[in-house]
Amino acid sequence: MIVPMKKIALVVLEKERKEALRRLRKLGVVQLEDVQGASDELQTYRDQSNKLAKAISLLSDTKVPKKVLKHQKDLEKDAALELAATLVQQAEQKKSCYDRITANRNELERLSGWGSVVPEEIAALAEKGVYVSLYEIPLAKYHAIGADARTLLVNRDKAKARFLLIADSADADRPVGMPPEAYQVVLPQKSTAELTQEIADCQKQIAAIDAQVADSVQYVDSLKRYVPLLAKDIEFENIYSGMGYESKAAGDDEAALPQTSVPLAWVTGFVPVDDLATLQAAAKEANWGLAVGEPSEDEFVPTKLKNNRLVSVIYPLTDFLDVTPGYREFDISGWFLLFFCIFFAMIFGDACYGALITIAGLVALAKSKKGGRSLGVLVTLLGLCTMGWGVVTCSWFGIEPEKLPPLLKDISFAPFSAAKSGSPDVANTNQKIFCFALALIQLSIAHLKCMVADRRSLKFFGDMGSLFMIWGMFYVVMNMVVDSVRFPLGITEHTLFVCDFPLPFICLGVLGLGFVLNFVFANYEGSVGKSILESVKNIISVLLGVVNQFSDIVSYIRLWAVALAGAAISSTVNTMAGPMFGKMALFVFGVILLVFGHGLNMILNLLSVIVHGVRLNTLEFSQHLGMTWSGSKFRPFSDK
């Protein structure tokens, strides 16, 4: 269930607001509304947190022997923050070194044809009245330089000639006889020898930094331990500096102020009704002002779910998917768990796969700490469900039914088992019908829940119409997808009569009645006429809604299709590996192929569960419930 929330406003003395927040955090029952604080202390905490995150990332990316990772050392908080700041500074220094190395190498590459270049020597010549410039020109054009240009050839190669241009002044114009192909080489800021030495110095500095970082890996666990502590500090200071408060005006004499002018501070938030008494007792003890009311319709209220232990095992999955129902939506945790287990079992569809999953779940359960066993229980439950479906369908590692022991075939369920029914087509057809039956059941549950929620409104009949459309459309799907002979839309020798009426006409009549009810009452908000007018205005969407009823039911066939693909992969792997077991030399390769093939198939099945099994709950089922999963999980202001 979704726990009802109360909106609260807490008023305290301004001078006591920090202590009040500490006590409120210790209670851990209120989620405060978002505030945007600003203070020097808050900025300090945020800077420390950023440096800590960068340092952890830097250390995590550093490759060191495993023994270093196993033997971690502890650091006090101040030392850990200082180490993080040092590591971030060193990372910046390292980046600066790489930038200088790149720049210097580019300079050396640019001057590579000139040999050793010393700008100081050229500057010394200029002091003596000899102004020298470096020039390069295509080799074929060197002899085209006019006589008015005084040049000194330095060297030449197959492509270029390098020469010095000698002038009488620093601002002398370019000689008239200088070909346009000649271009001046800009002198470097440092000599080539200095550039080379600086590269070597930077490389040494980088090596020293790398050594220091590698040595600091032994403290990475200590740094990680302070991340949540800093997050709590940031949360507290953000609320403290962002909460509303009034301060004494400048120049006021506090002793002369009336009692009603004592500066106050306040904060607002949400508290579950189960914890309201705890908050009221604390407010009375601390002399806080507490106002309690109902959240308004336009307020975004956090969602707190409360279910029994069995239903709660679905929480690791919903937390992983980051899906939370809105405060005013339905809590479908129980139905989500039930149908997800069925979908998971059908997609994996193999008893041996289920056994492996069960073992993994039991191992996780044994290693998990008290209070964190939900994941292990969920995996074990999914494994057991998969084993059950594999037993029913006689699926054991994709082995052909005729090669299985008679006992495994005898305990299978004939309508779903090709081994017992003797016909894969019959088993596949019955599994398709089962998929559509699941669609009928799950989507009917959705509309029944909507009918209960709208029982005090005429919108109830709109929900009933949607339910009738699902029932009628189910028969249409059976006709168009499963078997048009067994499920005819007209009257044939196979038509089933109910109370002297042919079943196809009953189903189509239910579908038509559902459409009419939905058309008239789906948009009811106090006026039937306005509801009908709204449906007329959106007639295209209304008609597409009928098509969506069909497509949503057909969508459940994905369970059968994905399971069939997985079974085909299992059979192919067995076929490939089978001949290898006849030869001793290939036995090991056969085992490797089986492990790899079935392991890969299980991974693909897991991805299919996430894509298809989750989708049927969070999309098809949820759409019929009118859910958008737009909620935010209740996160109380707490020191835990």
N, C-alpha and C positions, 0 to 999 in steps of 0.2 A: 504494500500500500504506500501511497504518497502521504507523508506525515503533514498534517495541516500546520501552517506557519502563522505567527503573529508578527505584526510590525511593531517595533518598539523604538522609543526615543529615550535616551538616558541623559540626564542632566546632573553635572557635578560641579563643585567649586573649581574655578580655573586653576587655582594653585595646587589642587589635588588631582588634576587630570592624569598626570603620569602614573601616580599610584593607583588611581581608579582603573586605568587601562591594564596595569599589571594584574590587578585582582580579576578584571573581566577576562583577561587571557587565561588565567589560571582556572576559571570556571569552564571555559571552552564550550559554551552552549550558544553563542550568538555569532552569526555572520554579519559583519558590519558592511554597510553600503560603501561602495568604492569612493575613495577620496584621493585627491592629488596633493600630497604634501610637498613641502619645500623647506629645506633647512641645510645648513652646512654639515651637520652630523649625518643627515640622510645621504647627501652627496658623497660623503666620505665612505659610508657603508657601501654605496653602489659602486664606487671606484674600487674598493677592496674586493667586492664580489666579482667584478669584471676581471680584475687581475688574477684572482683565484681561479676563475674559469679558464683564462688563457694559460695560466701556469699548468693546470691539470691537463689541458689539451696538449701542451708542449711535452710534458712528461709522458703522457700516454702514447704519443707518437714516437718516442725515443726507444730504440731497440737496445735492450740490455739482456745479459744472461738471466735465465729463469730464477736462479738462486737469489738474485738481487730483488726480484719481485716478491719472492716468498719471504724474505727477511726484511720486513718493513720496520721502520723506526718511528717513534712518536715525537711529536713536536707540540709545544705549547701554542696557544692561539696567536700570541704576538709574534712568536718565532715563525709560525707558519705563514702569517700575513707578510712578514718581512721577506721570507724566502720567495713567496709568490711575486712580490714587487721586484725583487732582484732578478728572478727568472724572466719577467716581462721586460725589464730594462735590458737584460742580456740579449733577449730575442730582438729587440729594436737595434741594439748595437750590431748584432750579427747581420741583420738586414742592411744596415748602413754600410757594413764592411763589404757585403756582396755588391751593393750599388757602386761603391768606390772601385772595387775590383773590375766590374763591368766597364765603368767609365774609363779607367786607366788602360784596360786592354784595348778599348776602342781607340784611345789616343795612340797607343803603341802601334796598333795596326795601321792607323792613318800615317804615322811617321816611319813605318818600317823600312821604307826605301831610303831614308836619309841617314841611317846609322844612328850615332849618338848626337842628340840635339840638346844644347845647353843654352837656354834663353839668356842666362846671365852673361855669357860670353858675347852674344850679339848686342846686349845692352851696353857692355863695356866698349865695344867698337863704336857705338853711337855716341858715347861720351867723348870719344876722340875725333868725332866728325865724320865717321864712316858709317853710313846707314845701309844696312844689309836687309834684304827681304828674300824669303824662300819662294821659289816658283817651280811649277811643273808644267811641261808642255809635251804634246805628242812628239815622238822622236823625229818624225819626218818634217816637222815644222820648226825644229830648233835652228836650222840654218837660215830660216826666213827672218830671224830677228835682225832688226836694222842696226846700223853702226852707231846710232845715237844712244843705244842702250848698252850700258857697261854690264857685262855678265861674266860669271865665273862658273863653268860647268863643274858640278859636283860628281855626278855619276849618271849612267844611262843603263837602260835594259831594253828588252825587245819592244816595249810599248812607249816608254816615257823617257824624257831627259829631265834631270833635276839640276837647277842652276841657281846661283845667287845673283840678285839684281842689286847693283851698288849705286847709291844716290848720294848727293851732296847735302841734302836736308831731309828732315823727317816727313815734311809735307810735300815732297817733290811729286809732280804729276807723273802719271804713267807715260813712259817714253812713246813717242809717235810710232817708232818702228817696232813696237812690241805686238806680235800677232794676237788676235782675239782669243786664240785657243790656249794661250798661256794664262794660268790662274795662280793666284798667290796662295801659299800655304800658311795658314794662321799658326803663329807660334804657340806652343803649349804653355800652360801656367808653370809647369815644373819640367825639369829635364827628364829625358827618357830614363836615366839611371834612377832618379828619384821616384818616377812612376813605377819602375820595376821593384824597387825596394818597398814601396808602399803596398804593392800587391802581396809581397812576401809577408809583410807585417800584418796585413789583414788576414791572410791565411792562418798565420800563427794565432791571431786573436780568435778566429773562428774555431780553431782546434781547441783552444783553451776553454772557450764557452761551451763547446760540445762536451768536453770532459767534465765540466762543472754541472751541466744539465744531467749527464749520465749518472753522476754521483748523487744528484738530488732525487733520482727516481725512487730511492729507498724511503722517501717521505711522501709519496703520492697518496697513500691511503690517509695520512694525517691531513693533507690538504682537502681531500674529498670529505672528510668528516666535518670540516668547518663550513662547507657549502650550505647545508640546511640551517646551521646556526646563524650564519650571516643573513640568510633569507628571512629568518624570524626577526632579526634586528631591523632589517629593511622594512618588513611589514609593520613592526611596532612603531618605528620612527615616522613612517609614512602616515600612519593613522594619527599619531600624536601631533605631528606638524600640520596635518590637513583637517583635523576636526574643528568644528566651529567653536569659537569662544569669543567672549567680550573682555576687553581690558580696561583698566582704570585710565581715564583721560589724563593727559599730562598736566601736572600742577595740582591735581586733586589731592586733598588731604584725606588719606584713607580713614583716619579716626573720625573725621567730620562727615564722612559719607553715611547716608542712611543705610540701614541693614539691607534694604531691598536693592541697593546698588552694588552689592558684593559681586565681583566679576564671576561669570559662570562659563562653563564649557559643556558641549553636548555632542552626542553622536547618535546615529540611527542605524538600525539593522533589522534582522529577522531572527526569530527564535522559534524552534519547534514547540508545539503546545505541550509536549511531554516534559520539556525542560523549563517551561515558563515559571513553575513554582520555585525551582532552584534559583532562577534569576531574581525573582521577587524577594526571596529570603535574603539573598546577598545584598540587594538594593536597600532593604530595610535595615540590615545590619550596618551598612556603610553610610546610611543617610543620603542615598542617591535619590534623585527625582526620576521616576519611571512612568512613562506613558505607554499604554498597550492598546493596540487597535488592529483591525483587519486590514490586510493589504488591499490597495485599490486595484481595480481591473487593469489599469494601464501600467502597473508596476511590474518589474521583472523580479519574480520571486524565485529564490533557489529551491531546488528539489532535493528532499531527503527521502530515501526509500527505506522501508522497514518491512522485512519479510522473515519467514522462518528459516532455519538453517539450511534446509534442502533447497529452497528457492534461491537463497543467497549465494549458492555456488555459481550462479550465472554471472555474478558481479565481475570476476576477473575478465570475462569475455567482453562485457559491456564497457568496462573501464578501458580495455585495450582498444576497442572500437571508438571510444570516446563518444558514446551515445547516451544521452540522458533525457528522459521525457520531460516536457514542460510541466510547470507546477499545476496547471489546469488540464493536463492531459491524463491519459490512463497509465497506470503501472502494469505493464504486461510481463513482468519478470517471470512469473510462473508459467504463463503460456509460451513465452520466449524459450525458457528452458525445456519444456516438454517437446515442442515442435523442433527445436534445434537438435535435441538428442535424436529424434526420428530422422531428420534430414541428414545429420552426420552419419548415422548408421547406414542409411540407404546409399549415400555417396561412396563411402568406403566399401560397404557391401561385402565384406569378407570376414569370416569368423577368425581366421588366423591373424589378419591385420588387427582385429578387435582385441585378440589376446595380447598382442605386442603393445597395443595402446594401454590396455589394462595394467600390464606389468610396469610400463613407464609411469602410469598414474600412481600405482602403489609405491614405487620407488620415490617419486616426488612427495608422496604423502608421508613416507617414513622419514624423509630428510627435512621436511618443512617444520617450522617452529609453530608452537601453539598460537592460534589466532591467525595464522597465515596458511591454512590448509585448504582453502576453498579451491585453489587451482588443482591441487592433487585430487581432491574429491571429484571435481568436474571432469578431469581427464579419465579417471577411473570409471565414472558413470558413462562417459561417451564410449569408452572401450567395451564395457559390458553391453551397452545397447548395440554396438557394432557386432559383437559376438552373437547376440541374439538374432539380428537380421541375417548374419551369415549362416547360422544354423537353419533358419527358416528357409532360406533360398538355396541351401546346400552349396555354399561357396567357401572353399578351403584353399587358399593360395592359388586360385585359378586352375586347380587340378580338374581334369575332365571327370564328370560324374561316374562314368563306368570304371574309372580307376580308383574310386574311393571305397572304403570299407562299407559293407551293407548297413552297419549301424548308423553311419552319418547320413546315408540316404533315407533310412527309415524315420529318423527324427526330424526330417525336413517337412515343410508344409506344402502339400501337394499343389494347391493352386499357384504358389509362387516358385515352386521348385521344378526345374526341368528334369531333374534326376528322378523325381517321384511321379510327375505327371506324364513323363515320357515325351514331351513336346516342348521345345524351347519357345515356339510361337505362342502356345497357350500361356506359358509362364510369363512371357514378356507382355502379352495382352492384359493379363490379370494385374501385373505390376503397374501398367499404365493406368488401369482403372483405380488402383489403390492410390496412385499419385493424385488423380483428379478427386478422389474421395477425400484425401487430405485437404485439398484446396477447398472443397465444399465445407468441410468441418471447420477449418481455421477461419475462412472468410465469414462463415455464418456466426462464429463466436464473435468476430469483430462487430458485426451489425447488431447482434443481440446485446452486446455491451453498450453500443450507441443507443439502442432502444431503452435500456435501463436508465442511461444518463438523461435521456430526453422524455422520460415517462410523464412529466408534468407539463409537457408542451405538445402541440399538434405536430411538431417535427418528428414525434414518435412514429407517425404514419409514413413519413418520408424514409426513415430508417427501415421500417417494415417493408416498404417498397423495394429498397435496395436488397434486403434479404430475399424477397420473393424473386427478384431478378437473378440473384445468384443461383437459387434453386432451379429456376427455369433454364438458365443458361447452362447449367451443368448437363442437362439432357442434350442440349444442342451440341456441346463439346463431345459428349459420348458418341453422338451420331457422326460428327464430322471428323473426329480424330481416331476414335477407337474402332467402331464397327457400325456401319450404316444399316446392316441387316438386323443385327441384334437390337439396335436402338433406332428404329425408323422414325421419321417425322410424320409419316402418314399411317394408314391402316393396312397392315399386311398380316400374313399368317403368324408372324412372330410378335405381333403387337400384344402387349399386356394390358388387360382391362382392369380398372379399379372401380368398383361400384357401378359397373355397366358403362363406364366411360373409358375411352382409349387413353392410355398413359401419355402418348405424345400430345394430345389435345389438352390434357390436364397441365402438362409442363409448359406448353406454349401459353395457355391461359394464365398460369401463375406468372410467367414472364411478362405478359401484357399488363396484368393487374399491377405487378410491381412497378412497371414503367409509369403507369398512370399515377399511382400513389407517390412515387418519387417526384414526378413532374409537378404535382400539386403542392406537396408539403416539404420538399427538400429545403427550400429557402424560407421557410416560415419564420417570421419574426414578429408575430402579433397580428398579421393580416394574411388570410388565405389569398385574397386578390393580388396583393403585392407579391406573394410567393409565386403565384402562377405567372404574373407579369415578368418577374425576374427570370423564370424558366424560359419564357418566350423570347426574352431579350438574349438569352444565352442558349438558344436552341441547338446551335452547332455543338457546344460543349455537352449539352444534355445527350444528344445522339452519340457523340463520341464516348460518353460515359457507358453506354450500352456495349459498345465495342470493347471498351476497357474491361468490362465484366468478363467478356469472352477471353481476352488476352491474358487477364490475370489468372484465370483458371488454367488455361493452356500452359502458362508459365511454369506450373508445377511439374510438367513432364520432364523438365531439366533434371530432376532427381533420377529418373529412370535412365535418361540419355547419358548423363555423366557416369553413373554406375556401370552402364553397359560399356562405355569406353574404358573404364578402369579394369573391368573384367577381361576385355580384349587384350589390354596391355599385359595383364598377368598371364594369360594363356600364351601370348607370343613369347614372353620371357621364358616360360616353361618349355615351350617348343624349341627354342634356341639352345637352352641349356641341357635339355634331355639327352641328346646324343653324346655329350661330353662325359656323362657318368658311365658310359660303357667302356671307357678307356682310362686306365689309371693315370696316364701322363696328363690327361686333360681334366681330371677330377677337380683339382684346385681351381682351375679356370671356370669350371662349371659352377662351383660354389660362389666364386667372386661374381659371376654373371647374375646368379640368382639374387644375391644380396644387393648388388647394384640396381638390377632391374626392378625388384620389388620395393627397394628403398626409394627409388625415383618415383615409382607409381604412388607410393604413400605420400610423398611430398606433393605430387600433382593433385592427389585427392584432397590434401589439406588446403591447397590453394583453391580448389573447387568449392570446398566447404565455406571458405571465407567469401568467395565471390557469389556462390549460389545459395548455400544454406543460410547465410546471414541475410542475404538480399530478400528472401521470401519473408523473413520476419520484419526487417526494417523498412521494406518498401511495399510489397503487395499487402501484407497483413496490416501494416501501419497506415497505409493510405486509406484502407477501408475503415480504419478507426478514426481517421482525421488527424493522425499524429504527425508532427513535423520533427520530433526529437530536437526541439529548440531549447531544451532546458539546460540549466547549469547545476552541477552537483553542489550540494550544501557543503561548504567548507568553513567551519566555525573559526573564529579568532581564538587560537589555542596555542599553548606552549608545547604541545606534543608534536 
